[in-house]
């Protein structure tokens, strides 16, 4: 399956810099709580999700948004800090990503 980031190839900036991905202690707590994760390594879990062939990666302003398996991961585009993550029924996630795609395609920021 072709990765879904505006038809870009696998030389995607976020993917090239996965080794820089990190978060804060509060970020770990927030992500675990928001996604009901039971893992000791939240950053590794996020890397796996971002690297998934099903991940849709969109940059909007200062953040990357990764939509995969009904999750949205938010990553700062400059520091590669995982800010937060959310899950939802498909509609919440799809609506958010659809809005970002629409704004991107219409020239909005």
C-alpha positions in Angstrom: 0.0 0.0 0.0 1.3 3.5 -0.9 2.0 5.7 2.1 -0.5 8.5 2.3 1.3 11.9 2.6 0.2 14.0 -0.2 1.6 11.5 -2.7 5.2 12.1 -1.5 7.7 9.3 -1.6 9.4 7.6 1.3 12.0 10.3 1.5 9.5 12.1 3.8 11.1 14.5 6.2 9.4 13.1 9.3 10.4 9.5 8.3 14.0 10.6 7.7 14.2 12.0 11.2 12.5 9.2 13.3 15.7 8.8 15.3 15.1 12.4 16.6 11.6 11.6 17.8 11.1 12.1 21.6 8.7 13.4 24.1 8.6 14.7 27.7 7.6 12.9 30.8 4.3 14.7 30.8 4.0 13.7 27.1 4.4 10.1 27.9 1.7 10.3 30.6 -0.6 12.2 28.3 -0.2 9.8 25.3 -0.6 6.7 27.5 -3.8 8.2 29.1 -5.3 9.4 25.8 -4.6 6.2 23.9 -5.0 3.8 26.9 -1.6 2.4 26.0 0.1 -0.2 28.2 3.6 0.1 27.0 6.9 1.1 28.6 8.2 2.8 25.5 5.7 5.3 24.1 8.3 6.8 21.7 9.0 3.5 20.1 5.3 2.8 19.8 4.8 6.1 18.1 7.8 5.4 15.7 6.2 2.2 14.7 2.9 3.9 14.0 4.5 6.7 12.0 6.5 4.2 10.0 3.4 2.1 9.2 2.5 1.9 5.5 -1.0 2.9 6.5 0.1 6.2 8.1 -1.1 9.4 6.6 1.3 12.2 7.4 0.4 15.9 6.9 2.3 19.0 7.9 0.2 21.9 9.0 2.2 24.9 10.3 4.6 23.9 13.0 3.3 20.4 13.5 3.2 17.1 11.7 -0.1 15.1 12.1 0.0 11.4 11.6 -3.3 9.6 11.1 -3.0 5.8 11.6 -5.4 3.2 12.9 -7.9 5.8 14.2 -5.2 7.6 16.1 -3.8 11.1 15.4 -0.2 11.7 16.6 0.9 15.4 16.8 4.7 16.0 16.4 6.4 19.3 16.4 8.1 19.7 13.0 11.1 21.5 14.3 12.1 19.7 17.5 10.5 16.3 16.6 8.8 16.3 20.0 5.6 14.1 20.2 3.2 16.6 21.7 0.1 14.5 22.1 -2.0 11.7 20.6 -5.7 11.1 20.4 -7.9 8.3 19.5 -11.5 8.3 18.4 -14.3 6.8 16.6 -13.2 7.0 13.0 -15.3 10.1 12.4 -13.5 12.4 14.9 -10.1 11.4 13.4 -11.2 11.4 9.8 -12.9 14.8 10.2 -9.8 16.4 11.7 -7.5 14.9 8.9 -10.1 15.8 6.2 -10.1 19.4 7.4 -6.3 19.6 7.3 -6.2 18.0 3.9 -8.9 20.5 2.6 -7.0 23.5 4.1 -3.7 22.2 2.6 -5.2 21.6 -0.9 -7.0 25.0 -0.8 -3.8 26.9 0.0 -4.7 27.5 3.7 -2.1 27.2 6.5 
